[in-house]
Amino acid sequence: MKIRILFISVLITFAGILAYSFVSTELFYDSVVNGMRGAMSTYMNAYSEDYSLDEEGAAQFSALLDGARITFIDAEGNVLADSAAEEVDENHLGRDEVAQAAEEGEGFAVRRSATVGEDFVYFCRRFAAADGTAYFVRIAEPVQSEWALFADFLPTVAVYLVIDLLACILFTYVATYFILRPVEKLTRQAALSDRIDTRFAELKPLAEILNDRNKDIERKMNEIKEEKELVEKAQNSKNEFISNITHEMNTPLTSIRGYAELLASGMMNEEQQAAAYKTILKQSERLTNLIACIINYNEIDNSDVPACDVDLSKLAREMLAVVKPEADKRQVTLIDDITDNVIVQSTHERMSEMVGNLIRNAIRYNKAGGSVKVTLNIDRFEVADTGIGISEENLSKVFSRFFTVDKSHSGKNGGFGLGLAMVKKICQREGWSISVKSKEGEGSTFTVKF
């Protein structure tokens, strides 16, 4: 980390120093050139038309200006005389300073001289001869190029770079000491404490991440613990389930076996045999129904049928029509309070199980002359009856497997105690909630909230 901070610091500061040097060089160069332009304009004021437009006149004016290069050029651009060169054949009318002077009276340019091979600052002014013809007088002074000027500055720049390197090394040491010490403290806190705090604003996000990570780990540990407990409960539930099934199946099987043995003994008269056959058939049907209930209960979790739109309004009305004969037989009135076109995401089989179990239970555990009201809207499905009700001590058990209000498993209502357990399981699978309100002797209300 120290090497990285040092590298970045050196890179940034070196780039800054070099950029500053380039900019400073350019500014200084521009300042020098502008100063020379002003000075050369003043020099040009010293020119007199008494100077002859030949080599002698150019040499005399050059001597007056301490050796400045003087060039006389005629109106066509031909060089009449040059104090720095004896013969110049190239036409100068296309030179920037000459072209500008031809148009504006004065011209200025900076470039490398093809004749002498050096960088020059040129100042040119147009004059008129006695015969009215125009000619140009040009003054040129040598000047260093920007790169040459920068090369002169390089030793000074190198000194600053060395000083900068030493400063960066010192800064890196100090910075990493003050930066890493709080981080090390934060690391120790993370190892020893569940809650991490820091007074440095820059480290607060890191502290929050570590705190969130600790919370996440704690949550996962709790989930593992809960999952473990759910496994100790699933096992108990499995054992209880097997015990209940054994009990439920043992009752009809015992009855069937007993009557079968009596029939086989030949000790029964015809009337008794008919009663025995009827009992065996009835208990066989009960055993078959129990097995079907268990299969349906397990299929809720194992079913991989995809959910689809189910018209619960239509299904509920169809179920009321199916159970009406049973309700009429028990003298129970069915009340329809169903809103049209209530659509839910589920399967037709699961919804049939849910609606059928709730309505049939409300009929079976009702009183003669009682009623069952089925309410359905976009928020809930509710079945309310005026039946025998559920005692307060049994309210928390009604959704348990094999629990029946009728304590006798072979009671007159013929239930196995899996219907409401199945309804709850369906609701949990669909993400709905189910609740019950009841008062013994007055009736019960089961509510499914979507």
C-alpha positions as CSV (number, residue, x, y, z in Angstrom):
1,M,0.0,0.0,0.0
2,K,2.9,2.4,0.8
3,I,4.5,1.7,-2.6
4,R,1.2,2.3,-4.3
5,I,0.7,5.7,-2.5
6,L,4.3,6.7,-3.2
7,F,3.9,5.8,-6.9
8,I,0.6,7.7,-7.3
9,S,2.0,10.7,-5.4
10,V,5.2,10.8,-7.5
11,L,3.3,10.3,-10.7
12,I,0.8,13.1,-10.0
13,T,3.4,15.6,-8.7
14,F,5.9,14.9,-11.5
15,A,3.2,15.4,-14.0
16,G,2.2,18.6,-12.3
17,I,5.8,19.9,-12.2
18,L,6.5,19.0,-15.9
19,A,3.2,20.5,-17.0
20,Y,3.9,23.7,-15.0
21,S,7.4,23.8,-16.6
22,F,5.9,23.5,-20.1
23,V,3.3,26.2,-19.5
24,S,5.9,28.5,-17.8
25,T,8.3,28.1,-20.7
26,E,5.6,29.0,-23.2
27,L,4.5,32.0,-21.2
28,F,8.0,33.2,-20.8
29,Y,8.7,32.6,-24.5
30,D,5.6,34.6,-25.5
31,S,6.7,37.4,-23.1
32,V,10.2,37.5,-24.6
33,V,8.8,37.6,-28.2
34,N,6.3,40.3,-27.4
35,G,9.1,42.3,-25.7
36,M,11.3,42.0,-28.7
37,R,8.5,43.1,-31.0
38,G,8.2,46.4,-29.0
39,A,11.9,46.9,-29.0
40,M,12.2,46.2,-32.7
41,S,9.4,48.7,-33.5
42,T,11.4,51.3,-31.5
43,Y,14.6,50.3,-33.4
44,M,12.8,50.8,-36.7
45,N,12.1,54.4,-35.7
46,A,15.8,55.0,-35.9
47,Y,15.9,54.2,-39.6
48,S,16.6,57.2,-41.9
49,E,16.1,57.4,-45.7
50,D,19.6,58.6,-45.9
51,Y,20.8,55.0,-45.8
52,S,21.5,53.6,-49.2
53,L,19.6,50.5,-50.2
54,D,22.7,48.4,-50.6
55,E,25.1,46.3,-48.6
56,E,26.8,49.4,-47.2
57,G,23.5,51.0,-46.0
58,A,22.4,47.7,-44.5
59,A,25.7,47.3,-42.6
60,Q,25.6,50.9,-41.4
61,F,22.0,50.5,-40.0
62,S,23.0,47.1,-38.5
63,A,25.9,48.7,-36.7
64,L,23.6,51.4,-35.3
65,L,21.4,48.7,-33.8
66,D,24.3,46.7,-32.3
67,G,24.6,44.1,-35.0
68,A,20.9,43.4,-35.7
69,R,20.3,41.7,-39.0
70,I,19.0,44.3,-41.6
71,T,17.4,43.4,-44.9
72,F,16.3,45.7,-47.7
73,I,13.6,44.4,-50.0
74,D,12.0,46.0,-53.0
75,A,8.3,46.1,-53.8
76,E,8.5,42.9,-55.9
77,G,10.0,40.9,-53.0
78,N,13.6,40.8,-54.2
79,V,16.3,41.2,-51.6
80,L,18.3,44.4,-52.3
81,A,20.8,43.9,-49.4
82,D,21.2,41.8,-46.3
83,S,23.7,42.5,-43.5
84,A,24.0,38.8,-42.6
85,A,24.2,37.3,-46.2
86,E,25.9,38.5,-49.4
87,E,23.5,37.1,-52.0
88,V,19.9,36.0,-51.3
89,D,18.1,34.9,-54.4
90,E,14.8,33.8,-52.8
91,N,11.8,36.1,-53.3
92,H,10.6,37.4,-49.9
93,L,7.2,38.7,-50.8
94,G,5.6,35.5,-49.5
95,R,7.2,35.8,-46.0
96,D,4.6,36.5,-43.3
97,E,6.1,39.7,-42.1
98,V,6.7,41.1,-45.6
99,A,3.2,40.2,-46.8
100,Q,1.7,41.8,-43.7
101,A,3.8,44.9,-44.1
102,A,2.7,45.1,-47.7
103,E,-1.0,45.2,-46.6
104,E,-0.8,47.0,-43.3
105,G,2.4,48.9,-43.3
106,E,4.1,46.8,-40.6
107,G,4.5,43.0,-40.2
108,F,5.8,40.7,-37.5
109,A,6.7,37.0,-37.5
110,V,8.7,34.4,-35.6
111,R,10.3,31.5,-37.5
112,R,13.5,29.7,-38.4
113,S,15.6,31.4,-41.1
114,A,16.2,29.1,-44.1
115,T,19.1,31.4,-45.0
116,V,21.0,31.5,-41.7
117,G,19.6,28.4,-40.1
118,E,18.6,30.0,-36.8
119,D,15.3,31.1,-35.1
120,F,14.6,34.8,-35.7
121,V,12.0,37.4,-34.7
122,Y,11.3,39.6,-37.7
123,F,9.9,43.1,-37.8
124,C,9.2,44.7,-41.2
125,R,8.0,48.2,-42.2
126,R,7.0,49.6,-45.6
127,F,8.7,52.8,-46.8
128,A,8.4,54.9,-50.0
129,A,11.4,56.0,-52.0
130,A,11.9,59.5,-53.5
131,D,10.5,58.3,-56.8
132,G,7.4,57.0,-55.1
133,T,8.2,53.3,-55.3
134,A,7.7,51.2,-52.2
135,Y,10.4,49.1,-50.5
136,F,10.7,47.2,-47.2
137,V,13.1,47.4,-44.3
138,R,13.3,44.3,-42.1
139,I,15.0,43.9,-38.7
140,A,15.7,40.4,-37.4
141,E,17.0,39.3,-34.0
142,P,17.9,35.8,-33.1
143,V,15.7,34.1,-30.4
144,Q,15.8,30.8,-28.7
145,S,13.1,28.3,-29.6
146,E,10.7,27.1,-26.9
147,W,12.4,23.7,-26.7
148,A,15.8,25.3,-26.4
149,L,14.4,27.5,-23.7
150,F,12.9,24.5,-21.9
151,A,16.3,22.7,-22.2
152,D,17.9,25.6,-20.4
153,F,15.3,25.1,-17.6
154,L,15.8,21.4,-17.3
155,P,18.6,21.4,-14.6
156,T,16.3,23.5,-12.4
157,V,13.3,21.3,-13.2
158,A,15.5,18.2,-12.3
159,V,16.3,19.8,-8.9
160,Y,12.6,20.3,-8.2
161,L,11.8,16.8,-9.2
162,V,14.4,15.4,-6.8
163,I,13.0,17.6,-4.0
164,D,9.5,16.5,-4.9
165,L,10.5,12.8,-4.8
166,L,11.9,13.3,-1.3
167,A,8.7,15.1,-0.2
168,C,6.6,12.3,-1.6
169,I,8.6,9.7,0.3
170,L,8.1,11.7,3.5
171,F,4.4,12.3,2.7
172,T,3.9,8.6,2.0
173,Y,5.4,7.5,5.3
174,V,3.3,10.0,7.3
175,A,0.1,9.5,5.4
176,T,0.2,5.7,5.6
177,Y,1.0,5.9,9.3
178,F,-2.1,8.0,10.0
179,I,-4.2,6.1,7.5
180,L,-3.3,2.6,8.4
181,R,-3.4,3.0,12.2
182,P,-7.3,3.6,12.2
183,V,-7.7,0.7,9.7
184,E,-5.7,-1.6,11.9
185,K,-7.8,-0.5,14.9
186,L,-10.9,-1.2,12.9
187,T,-9.6,-4.6,12.0
188,R,-9.0,-5.4,15.7
189,Q,-12.5,-4.3,16.5
190,A,-13.9,-6.5,13.8
191,A,-12.1,-9.5,15.2
192,L,-13.1,-8.9,18.8
193,S,-16.5,-7.1,18.7
194,D,-19.9,-7.6,17.1
195,R,-20.4,-3.8,16.7
196,I,-17.7,-1.7,15.0
197,D,-17.5,2.1,15.3
198,T,-15.1,4.8,14.1
199,R,-14.7,8.5,14.3
200,F,-13.3,8.8,10.8
201,A,-15.9,9.7,8.2
202,E,-13.9,7.9,5.5
203,L,-14.0,4.6,7.4
204,K,-17.6,4.7,8.4
205,P,-18.8,3.0,5.2
206,L,-16.3,0.2,5.8
207,A,-17.5,0.0,9.4
208,E,-21.1,-0.2,8.2
209,I,-20.2,-3.0,5.7
210,L,-18.5,-5.0,8.5
211,N,-21.5,-4.4,10.8
212,D,-23.9,-5.5,8.1
213,R,-21.7,-8.6,7.4
214,N,-21.7,-9.4,11.2
215,K,-25.5,-9.1,11.2
216,D,-25.7,-11.3,8.1
217,I,-23.5,-13.9,9.7
218,E,-25.6,-13.8,12.9
219,R,-28.8,-14.0,10.8
220,K,-27.5,-17.0,8.9
221,M,-26.4,-18.7,12.2
222,N,-29.9,-18.2,13.5
223,E,-31.3,-19.6,10.3
224,I,-29.1,-22.7,10.7
225,K,-30.2,-23.0,14.3
226,E,-33.9,-22.6,13.3
227,E,-33.4,-25.0,10.5
228,K,-31.9,-27.5,12.9
229,E,-34.9,-27.0,15.2
230,L,-37.2,-27.5,12.3
231,V,-35.5,-30.8,11.5
232,E,-35.7,-32.1,15.6
233,K,-39.8,-30.8,14.9
234,A,-40.1,-32.4,11.5
235,Q,-38.9,-35.6,12.9
236,N,-41.3,-35.4,15.8
237,S,-44.1,-34.4,13.4
238,K,-43.2,-37.4,11.2
239,N,-43.4,-39.7,14.2
240,E,-46.7,-38.2,15.3
241,F,-48.0,-38.4,11.7
242,I,-47.1,-42.1,11.5
243,S,-48.6,-42.7,14.9
244,N,-51.9,-41.0,13.9
245,I,-52.0,-42.8,10.6
246,T,-51.5,-46.1,12.3
247,H,-54.3,-45.3,14.8
248,E,-56.6,-44.1,12.0
249,M,-55.9,-47.2,9.9
250,N,-56.0,-49.6,12.8
251,T,-59.6,-48.8,13.7
252,P,-61.2,-49.9,10.4
253,L,-58.7,-52.7,9.9
254,T,-59.5,-54.1,13.3
255,S,-63.2,-54.0,12.6
256,I,-62.7,-55.6,9.2
257,R,-60.5,-58.4,10.6
258,G,-63.0,-59.1,13.5
259,Y,-66.0,-59.4,11.3
260,A,-64.1,-61.4,8.7
261,E,-63.1,-63.9,11.4
262,L,-66.6,-64.2,12.6
263,L,-67.9,-64.8,9.1
264,A,-65.2,-67.4,8.6
265,S,-66.2,-69.2,11.8
266,G,-69.7,-69.8,10.4
267,M,-71.3,-68.9,13.7
268,M,-73.4,-66.1,12.4
269,N,-77.0,-66.3,11.1
270,E,-78.0,-64.6,7.8
271,E,-79.1,-61.4,9.5
272,Q,-75.8,-61.1,11.4
273,Q,-73.8,-61.9,8.2
274,A,-75.6,-59.1,6.3
275,A,-74.7,-56.7,9.1
276,A,-71.1,-57.9,9.1
277,Y,-70.8,-57.5,5.3
278,K,-72.3,-54.0,5.6
279,T,-69.8,-53.1,8.4
280,I,-66.8,-54.5,6.4
281,L,-67.9,-52.5,3.3
282,K,-68.3,-49.3,5.4
283,Q,-64.9,-49.7,7.1
284,S,-63.3,-50.5,3.7
285,E,-64.7,-47.2,2.3
286,R,-63.4,-45.3,5.4
287,L,-60.0,-46.8,4.9
288,T,-60.0,-46.0,1.2
289,N,-61.1,-42.4,2.0
290,L,-58.3,-42.1,4.6
291,I,-55.6,-43.2,2.1
292,A,-57.0,-40.8,-0.5
293,C,-56.9,-37.9,2.1
294,I,-53.3,-38.7,3.0
295,I,-52.3,-38.9,-0.7
296,N,-54.0,-35.5,-1.4
297,Y,-52.3,-34.0,1.7
298,N,-48.9,-35.0,0.5
299,E,-49.6,-34.0,-3.1
300,I,-49.9,-30.4,-2.1
301,D,-46.1,-30.2,-1.5
302,N,-45.1,-32.5,-4.3
303,S,-47.3,-31.1,-7.0
304,D,-45.4,-29.3,-9.7
305,V,-48.4,-28.1,-11.7
306,P,-47.8,-24.5,-12.6
307,A,-50.1,-21.8,-11.2
308,C,-52.7,-20.3,-13.5
309,D,-55.8,-18.0,-13.4
310,V,-58.5,-19.7,-11.4
311,D,-62.0,-18.2,-11.3
312,L,-62.7,-18.6,-7.6
313,S,-66.2,-17.1,-7.9
314,K,-67.3,-19.7,-10.3
315,L,-65.6,-22.5,-8.4
316,A,-67.2,-21.5,-5.1
317,R,-70.7,-21.3,-6.6
318,E,-70.2,-24.7,-8.2
319,M,-69.1,-26.1,-4.8
320,L,-72.2,-24.7,-3.2
321,A,-74.3,-26.5,-5.8
322,V,-72.5,-29.8,-5.1
323,V,-73.0,-29.7,-1.3
324,K,-76.6,-28.4,-1.4
325,P,-78.1,-31.9,-1.1
326,E,-76.0,-32.6,2.0
327,A,-77.0,-29.2,3.4
328,D,-80.7,-29.8,2.7
329,K,-80.4,-33.2,4.4
330,R,-79.0,-31.6,7.5
331,Q,-81.5,-28.7,7.3
332,V,-78.7,-26.1,6.8
333,T,-79.3,-23.0,4.8
334,L,-76.5,-21.9,2.3
335,I,-76.0,-18.1,1.9
336,D,-74.2,-16.9,-1.2
337,D,-72.3,-13.6,-0.8
338,I,-69.9,-14.1,-3.6
339,T,-68.5,-11.3,-5.8
340,D,-68.2,-12.1,-9.5
341,N,-64.9,-12.6,-11.4
342,V,-62.6,-13.0,-8.4
343,I,-59.4,-14.4,-10.1
344,V,-56.5,-16.0,-8.1
345,Q,-53.2,-17.5,-9.1
346,S,-53.3,-21.2,-8.1
347,T,-54.5,-24.5,-9.5
348,H,-58.1,-25.7,-9.8
349,E,-57.4,-28.8,-7.7
350,R,-55.9,-26.8,-4.7
351,M,-58.8,-24.3,-4.8
352,S,-61.3,-27.1,-4.9
353,E,-59.7,-28.7,-1.8
354,M,-59.6,-25.4,0.1
355,V,-63.2,-24.3,-0.7
356,G,-64.7,-27.8,-0.4
357,N,-63.1,-28.6,3.0
358,L,-64.2,-25.3,4.5
359,I,-67.8,-25.5,3.3
360,R,-68.2,-29.2,4.1
361,N,-66.9,-28.7,7.6
362,A,-69.3,-25.8,8.1
363,I,-72.2,-28.1,7.1
364,R,-71.1,-31.2,9.0
365,Y,-70.5,-29.4,12.3
366,N,-73.6,-27.3,12.1
367,K,-77.0,-27.5,13.8
368,A,-80.4,-28.4,12.3
369,G,-81.9,-25.1,11.1
370,G,-78.5,-23.4,11.0
371,S,-76.8,-21.6,8.2
372,V,-73.5,-21.4,6.3
373,K,-72.6,-18.0,4.7
374,V,-69.9,-18.0,2.0
375,T,-68.3,-14.6,1.4
376,L,-65.8,-14.0,-1.4
377,N,-64.3,-10.7,-2.6
378,I,-61.0,-9.5,-4.0
379,D,-59.4,-9.5,-0.5
380,R,-60.7,-12.6,1.2
381,F,-62.6,-15.9,1.2
382,E,-64.7,-16.5,4.3
383,V,-67.0,-19.3,5.5
384,A,-69.2,-18.6,8.6
385,D,-71.5,-21.1,10.2
386,T,-73.9,-21.2,13.1
387,G,-72.8,-24.7,14.3
388,I,-71.4,-26.3,17.4
389,G,-68.3,-24.0,17.5
390,I,-64.9,-24.7,18.9
391,S,-63.8,-24.3,22.5
392,E,-61.1,-21.7,23.2
393,E,-58.6,-24.5,24.3
394,N,-59.0,-26.2,20.9
395,L,-58.7,-23.1,18.6
396,S,-55.0,-23.4,18.4
397,K,-55.3,-27.0,17.4
398,V,-57.9,-26.9,14.6
399,F,-55.3,-26.8,11.8
400,S,-53.3,-29.7,13.2
401,R,-53.3,-33.0,11.4
402,F,-55.8,-35.6,12.6
403,F,-57.4,-33.2,15.0
404,T,-61.2,-33.2,15.1
405,V,-63.7,-31.4,17.3
406,D,-65.5,-34.7,17.6
407,K,-63.1,-36.5,19.9
408,S,-64.1,-39.9,18.5
409,H,-62.2,-40.6,15.2
410,S,-65.1,-42.6,14.0
411,G,-67.7,-40.1,15.2
412,K,-70.9,-39.3,13.4
413,N,-69.3,-36.6,11.2
414,G,-66.8,-39.1,9.7
415,G,-63.8,-36.7,9.5
416,F,-60.2,-37.7,9.8
417,G,-58.8,-34.3,10.9
418,L,-56.8,-33.7,7.7
419,G,-59.2,-31.2,6.0
420,L,-58.2,-28.0,7.8
421,A,-54.6,-29.1,7.9
422,M,-54.8,-29.4,4.1
423,V,-56.4,-25.9,3.9
424,K,-53.7,-24.3,5.9
425,K,-51.0,-26.0,3.9
426,I,-52.6,-24.7,0.6
427,C,-52.7,-21.2,2.0
428,Q,-49.1,-21.3,3.1
429,R,-48.0,-22.6,-0.4
430,E,-49.9,-19.7,-2.0
431,G,-48.6,-17.1,0.4
432,W,-52.0,-16.4,2.0
433,S,-53.1,-16.4,5.7
434,I,-55.9,-18.3,7.3
435,S,-57.5,-17.5,10.7
436,V,-60.5,-18.7,12.7
437,K,-62.8,-17.1,15.1
438,S,-65.2,-19.3,17.1
439,K,-67.3,-19.5,20.2
440,E,-68.5,-22.8,21.5
441,G,-72.1,-23.4,20.8
442,E,-72.5,-20.4,18.5
443,G,-70.5,-21.2,15.4
444,S,-67.2,-20.6,13.6
445,T,-65.8,-18.2,11.0
446,F,-62.8,-19.2,8.9
447,T,-61.1,-16.4,6.9
448,V,-58.5,-16.7,4.1
449,K,-56.9,-13.4,3.2
450,F,-55.2,-13.2,-0.2
